Amino acid sequence: MNYSDLCMQYVASGIDLLEKLINVHVCRFQMAAEPVNLNEFQELARLALPKMYYDFYAGGAEDEHTLKENVEAFHRITFRPRILVDVSRIDLSTTILDYKISAPIIIAPTAWHKLANPEGEVATARAAASCNTIMVLSFTSSSSIEDVAASCNAVCFYQLYVSKKRDIAATLVQRAERNGFKALVLTADTPRLGRREADIKNKMIKPQLKNLEGLLSTKVSSDTGLNLEADAREAMDASLSWKDLEWLRSITNLPILIKGILTREDGKIKAPSDDMSIALFCFPCSLRLKEDSFPFIHSIKAVEVGVAGIIVSNHGARQLDYSPATISVLEEVVHAVKGRVPILMDGGVRRGTDVFKALALGAQAVLIGRPVVYGLAAKGEYGVRCVIEMLKDEFELTMALTGCPSVKHITRNHVRTEHERIHSML
């Protein structure tokens, strides 16, 4: 995005131009130099965006303890590198749900990309295609499912929230299927919206949501701002439970990943009632489990409804503050799942070393959210590409320096967690 584009964006958004001109001038000079890490993209985004929008992207719930911990928890994991390994050729590629991608780095669902750049999610999708990775399109996308699908040949998954009116979810699923989306990502950690105090103070104004026009109210009030609670109550169903996975499975042939798992109990298996049981990790099948294998389960008759993958996530620390950092509970979920389905994780990934640590602890890929938006705000589609390629380059270097010529060579023995470090000192 150039200087003129930034000025026009502020005018179009109704943001006081005079107030922002100093930051725009600073940003103009900052943009002349290429960022060398993701933190510098965040600073460019802060300078480029109106405060309301930057705070929306950067903020977390309440005290933002989990927001900080998502990043800092990675810092407490150290490496156990191996030497004298042939790393003259490094293969970063991996496969997620049978789709080969250039590196285990996927674009997470994040809302309202047109607040960051006029091209919005279309630019993000084109960057994903260019980098040969997967994009998960947000339920609250500011670009339509159809526009994103038509923009490029990226492999796209669709994030789904389920509202009280089930026909809304059914309509969105059908549109995603018709437009070539390859999987659904059911976000399951939002029975109510977390308290995001920066948005409340700023009276955050939402953009029009193209995908929900005619389905939910998309009216915007520039006077009172976004009524977060009211919108959430309309768009989400607080009664959503495990038994509803069967309904979702019945209306689509797409594989379903569930996003928001943080415990072994939810990662392992969950019975919604005495007369219906649902396993969390299987493709639809006739797998049967012994009831005594899971003593906390009420009853297990047959596991016929399930999901194709799990995303360990705390919603970018935007829901329940003081929930654990995702990297700190990843291994707990991995042990519970025992390899039945792929496990992905998001939250706090800012370095290629973070990607490596997540894979060493059992993830098959990571999702990145805020860094993508920061790249989009700073430099548009090119900025998103830069963010992904920067992480890939750092990840490749980490693999070389730890003695791992391919992703499959990354093992648990390559990292030491804080718990192990403390235990070794006892």
N, C-alpha and C positions, 0 to 999 in steps of 0.2 A: 504494500500500500504506500503510495507516495504522499507528499505534503498536501497537495490539492485534494486528494481523496479523503484525507483525514479531516480537513476543514469542512468539506461537503458533508461528511458523516455527522459532524457535530451540529451543523446547521439543520440537517434533516431530522436529527434526533431531538431538536429543541433544546440542546445544551448551550448554555451561555458561552458564546465563542470567545469573548474577551478573557473570561476566566481560564480558558484552556490554551490560549495562544502561546504562553510561555512554555508549557509542557510540550506543545506541538513542535516548537522551535528546538527544544532540547532533543526531542525524539528524532527530529529530522537529522540532526548531527549524529545521534547515537546509531541510527539506522545505516549510516555510511560504513560503519565497521561491522563485520560479521560477528555475531555472538559466538563464543567458544564453548558455552555450556548452556543447559536448559534454564539455569537461574537467570542468566542474562536475557533470555527471551521473556521471562516473567517481568523483568524490569522494563523492557521495551513495551510490553503490553500495558503495564501500569501507567507509563507516560502517554501511550497512544489512546487509551480508553477514557471515557467519562468515568468519574469516580463510582457512580452508581453501578455501572456495568463491570468495572474491575472488581469491586467489592462482591458483586454477585458471583463471579467466577472464582475468586480467590478465597472467599469466606467459608467458614464451617459453622457447626452448631454451637450455640451458647458460648462456653469459655474457650472453645477451639482447642481443648487439650488433645483430643484425638487427631485433629488436623496436624498439629505439631508432631505428635507421636508417630503418625504414619511415616513421616520422613526420618525422624530420629531413630526409630527402631532399626532401620537398615544400618545406621552407623554403628550399632553395637554388635553387628555380625562381622566377623573377620575371616580371612582366607587361610587355607592350608594348601598353598601352591605346590605342584609337582614339577620337578626339573628334568632336563634331558629327555624331553618328549618332542617328537617331530611335529612342530606346529608351522611348518612352511606353507601349509595350505589349511585354511580355516573354513569350515562349512557352518554357516549360521542357520541354515534353513530347517524348518520343521513342518509338521502337518497337524492341522486342527480340523477335526470332523471331515477328514479326507481331502481337505484343501491345503495344498502346499503353499507356504508363505516364506518370504525371504529371510525372516528372523522371527523369533517368538515374541513379537511386539505388535499388539493389536490396538486399534483406536477405540477407546471406551465411549459409551453413550454419554454425551454432555449436551445440555440444552442450549437452544437459541444462538446458533453460530452467527446469525446475521447481526447480532449485537457486536460481534468482533470484526466482521468483514461483510460488505454488502453481498458477496457471493455465497456466504453462509456454508451450509453443509455440502453444497455442490462442489465448492473448492476443496473441502476436506476429503470428499470422496475421490476426487481426481488425484489428490496427493496420495491417498491410500492405494489407488490403482498404480500410480507411478512407482511406488515403493514396494509393490507386490505384497500387500498385507490386507487384512480384513478390517472393515469399518463396521461398528455397531451404531446404527442410526437411532438417535434418541426419540422416545415417545413425544417429547416436547421439541422436536425439530422445528426450525423456522423455515425449512424448505420441505416441499412435499415428497412423499415416498416416490411418486412418479418422476419428479424432476431429478432427484438424486439417481434413480435407476437409469434414467435416460442420459445422464451426464457422462458416463464412463463405463468401463467394464469391471469395476472393482467388485470383489466379493463382499457382499453386505449382509449383515444380520440385522434384525429389527428388535429394538427394545420394546417390551410391552408392559404396561400397567393394566390391571383389570379393574374396571369401574363397576358400580352397582348395576349399571345397565350393560348386561353381558353382550348385547348386540353391538355395542361400540367396539369392544375388543374383537368380536368376530369380524366386523367390517374391516378393521385395520389389519387383521391377520390375512384376510382374503386379498386385500390390496397388496400386502407384502408378497404373498405367494404369486399373484399375477405378475408382479414386476420383478420377479427373479431373485428375491431375497432368499438366502440359503438356510437361515435358522432364526429362531425366536429366542430372545433373552428376556425371561420373565423376572422382573425386579420385584423381590418379595419382602423387602425390608421397610416398606413404607405404608403401614396401615394408617398412619397420620404423618403429617409433614413435620420434620425437625424444626426447632426454633432457630432461625438464622437471623440474628439480631441486626446485622449490617443491612440486610434487605428491609427489615422493619423500619430502621432509622431513615434509610434512604427513600422510603416509599417506592420501592422498586416497581418500575413500569414494564410490563411484559410486552413482547411483540405479538403480532398475530400468529396463531399456530395453524399453518396451512392444513395439516393432517386432520385437525379436529373440527374444521369448519363444517357446520351442519350436524355435528355430533355432540359437541359440548359448547358451552358459551365461550366465545373468544373475544368478548367485548373488553376493551381497554379503557380505563379511566385515568386520564393524565392528572386529574385533580387529587384523587385519593391514593393513586398508585395501585399496586397489585395486592389484592386481598388473598394472601397466601393460604390461609386456613380454608377459606371458602372454596378456592380453586381446588385445593387438595381433596376436600370432602366430596366435591363433585366428580373428580377424575379418578379417585381411588376408592376401593372397597375395603373397609376395616374388618369385614367379616371373612375375607379371603383366607382359605385354609388349605391343608394338604389335599383334601378331597376334591378341590376345584382343579387340581392338576388333571384329573381324569376328564373333566369337561373340556379343558384346553386341548388335551391330547385328542379328543374326539372331533375337534373342528379343524384340525390341520394335519398335514403329512410332514410338516417341517420338524426337524429335531428341535428340542427345547433345552436350553441351558437355564439354570436357575441361579440368580444373582442375589447375594446378600447373606450367604452362609458364613458363620463365624464360630461354630461349635461342632464338636464331634457328634453331639446328639442330633443336630440337624443334618450333618453331613452323612451320617450313617443310615438311619432309616427313621421314618416317622409314621405312626398309625393315627389317622384322624378319628377313628371310632372303632367300636368293637366289631362292626360288620363290614368294614372296608379298610384295606391297608394298601399303602402306596410306597414302593421303594423309590429312593431318590436317585439311584444310579443305574438305570438300565434303559436301553432302548425298549420299546414295547415288545414284550415277549411273554412266555409262559413259565418263566423262572419261578421256582417254589422254594421257600426257605423254611427251615425248622423253627417253630415258635420258641423252643428252649434255647436257641442260639442268641436270642435277643430278649432277655428277661424283662426289659422295661416296656416291651410291646404288648398291647392288650391282646391282640390276636392277629395272626397272619394267615390268610386263606390262600390268596394267590396274588402275585405281584404282576400286574398286567399294565399298569400305567406308571411311567417314570420319565426321567429326563436324560438327555444325552451328554450333559456336562454340568459342572459346578463352577461358579465364580465366587471365590472368597473375597468378600467386599464389605466395607462399612459405609458404602455410599459416599466415598470421598470425604468422610467425617462430617457429613452434612445432616445426619439424622440423629443418632444417639451419641451425645458427647460422653466421653469416658468409656466407650466401647473400645475393645483392644485394637491396636494397630494390626492391620491384616497380615503383615509378614510374621508377626509374633504368634499367630494362631494357624498359619498355613499348614504347618507340619501336623498339628492335631487333626485337621480335617483330612489330610493326606493319609494318615494312618487309619482313619476310620473307613475311608473309601476303598483302600486296598487295590487301587488300580482299575476299578470297575469302569470308570469313565474318566475322561480328561478333567483335570482341575486347573483353572486359571485363577489369577488374582489381580486385583488393582489396589491402588492407594499408596501414594508416597514414592512412586518410581520416578527418580530424577537423574539417575546415572546408569550407564551400561553395567556397572558393578552391581546395581540393584537388580537388574534383570538376571544376572548370573546367580545372585544369592537366592532369588525366588525359584529359579530352576533347580538349584542344588537342594532346596528344601521340598521339592516335589511338584512345583507348578510346571505345566507344559508351555505356558505362555503368560505374559503380563499384558494388562490393558493400561493405556495411558490416557488421561482425560485432560486435566488442566494444562499440561505442557502443549498439547495440540491446540487448545484455544489460544494460548499465549503466542504460539507461532503464527496462528491465523490472524490474530490482532496486529502483530508486528509486521508481518510480511506476506499476508495472504496465503494462497496455495503454496507458494514457494517456501514460506515460513513453516508450514506443516511438514513439507518434505524435508526441510532442514532439521527439524526436531526429530523426525523418525530416523533419518540417516545419521544424525549425531549420536543417537542412542545406539544404533547398529554399530557404528565405528568404535564407540567405547566398549560395547559388549564384545566385539571381535578382539580388541586389545586385551580385555580381561581374560578371554578364553586362551589367548596365546600365552599370557603371563602366568596362567594357572596350569598350563599343560593340557589343554582340552582342544583337540583338533576339530571336534564336532559337538553338537548339542548332546548327543547320546553319551558322550564321555564325561559330562558334568554329573558328579555324584554328591551324595551327602557328605562324603569324606573331604570335600573341597572347602567346606565352611565350618566355622566354629561359632555357635550361638553364645549369647551372654550367659545363659544357664550353664552351658558346658564350661565356660571360662571360670565362673564362680565355683562350680563343683570341683574343678581341677585344683583349686586353691585350698580346698578343705582338707 
